[in-house]
Amino acid sequence: MARLAGTAGLVVAVAVGTTTAATALGPTAEQKVDGVIAVTGNNCSWTDGAASTDPPNTLTVDRSTINTPGGNLSCDGSITASLNNDPVFTFDDAAGTALTDAIDITGRRGFVSCRYRATNIRWDRDGTTRKYTNRAFTAGKTSGSFLCPASVTTGAGEASVAFR
């Protein structure tokens, strides 16, 4: 059961991965978001996810550019994941924060599928970059196997998003 709880933690965190590069504040041109996350020994990552505009404008991340086949979200180990919604980010540059309306994600390991949703996720900007690190949040199970935990928590700093 502990192994499945680790899978669920990965499922929630993968949608909001850590990036290896971030852009300085100010105008950006690419309207892209990259990510990677490491949880319980598994890494999931993507590059070139599309954002509807650049921060600090309110923007939407297009899940079809993250999920395969249109995107390149992939995980090592035996986990697969897919984003079920197009998260909306709002920014407060003066405070150095961002807010996501919801993250809805499904993860699979073998025959076990777990779907989770977290709402009102808060993020703190990393200095003068466009990288935002999460505050702790809990996602509730919306569907899936009886083997999936009812909820999973992602600790502060365990996920981040960066826009370029």
DASUL-V781576 format. One record per backbone hydrogen bond with DSSP energy under -0.5 kcal/mol. NH is the residue of the N-H (numbers start at 1). CO is the residue of the C=O. Records with the same first field share a line. If there is no record, write none. Layout:
NH = CO, CO
This chain:
5 = 1
6 = 2
7 = 3
8 = 4
9 = 5
10 = 6
11 = 7
12 = 8
13 = 9
14 = 10
15 = 11, 12
16 = 13
17 = 14
18 = 36
23 = 163
25 = 128
29 = 164
30 = 164
33 = 49
34 = 162
35 = 46
36 = 18
37 = 44
39 = 37, 42
42 = 39
44 = 37
45 = 74
46 = 35
49 = 33
51 = 31
52 = 60
57 = 54
59 = 89
61 = 87
62 = 50, 60
63 = 61
65 = 62
66 = 63
67 = 63
71 = 67
73 = 66
74 = 45
76 = 43
79 = 76
80 = 108
82 = 106
84 = 104
85 = 104
87 = 85
89 = 59
90 = 99
91 = 56
92 = 97
96 = 92
97 = 92
98 = 123
99 = 90
100 = 121
101 = 88
103 = 118
105 = 116
106 = 82
107 = 114
108 = 80
109 = 112
110 = 78
112 = 109
113 = 111
114 = 107
115 = 143
116 = 105
117 = 140
118 = 103
120 = 101
121 = 100
123 = 98
124 = 133
125 = 96
126 = 131
127 = 125
129 = 126
130 = 23
132 = 161
133 = 124
134 = 159
135 = 122
137 = 154
139 = 152
140 = 117
141 = 150
142 = 115
143 = 115
145 = 113
148 = 145
152 = 139
154 = 137
155 = 153
157 = 134
158 = 155
160 = 16
161 = 132
162 = 34
163 = 130
164 = 32
